[in-house]
Amino acid sequence: MATGYRIRLTVEQQAEWARRWWAAGTPPAERERLEMVRLAARHSVPWIAAQVGRHEQTVRRVVTRFLAQGFAGLADRPRTGRPPTLTAAHLAAVEAHLDAAAARGETWTSPRLTTWLAETHGVRVNHEYLGARLRARKYRWKRTKRSVRHKADPALQTQAKADLEGLTA
């Protein structure tokens, strides 16, 4: 049985390890792999697996990938499957459109937003999915009114505009 899964980090590799470990944007899975690499310098694979709570074969796979590819082998590999239909750029465009519409005093619903998105960007998504993605980004837009009475009465329209201007002032 082979037990030769020891890693000897050079000074440059130790500096790179520390940089990646302390970087703010390091994903948790990559940080766990970095820990496996650090521990592989002093401990056996079964001991490392027990410490990090992973299977021994997982530790062996991570160490082997590091020995073959270096730090590049520790990053998450691309996921399979269809790429997302709604990208961050689309969501940013929706948010910008909603901000401009709010400045004009317009109210948008998620079904209306999905229609706008399909017409302007050619992206067709379910309105509930779009709303969930916007909420996940902590974005809020105006809620629709329960009544449409204000649409027919000019006095109510001016009162509502005055109320809105009072909120933004």
CORZI-V900124 format. One record per backbone hydrogen bond with DSSP energy under -1.0 kcal/mol. NH is the residue of the N-H (numbers start at 1). CO is the residue of the C=O. If there is no record, write none. Layout:
nh	co
NH	CO
NH	CO
This chain:
nh	co
5	3
14	10
15	11
16	12
17	13
18	14
19	15
20	16
21	17
22	18
26	23
31	27
32	28
33	29
34	30
35	31
36	32
37	33
38	34
39	35
40	36
41	38
42	39
43	39
48	44
49	45
50	46
51	47
52	48
53	49
54	49
59	55
60	56
61	57
62	58
63	59
64	60
65	61
66	62
67	63
68	64
69	65
70	66
73	70
74	71
91	87
92	88
93	89
94	90
95	91
96	92
97	93
98	94
99	95
100	96
101	97
102	98
103	99
104	100
106	101
113	109
114	110
115	111
116	112
117	113
118	114
119	115
120	116
121	117
123	117
130	126
131	127
132	128
133	129
134	130
135	131
136	132
137	133
138	135
139	134
151	148
153	149
157	153
158	154
159	155
160	156
161	157
162	158
163	159
164	160
165	161
166	162
167	163
168	164
169	165
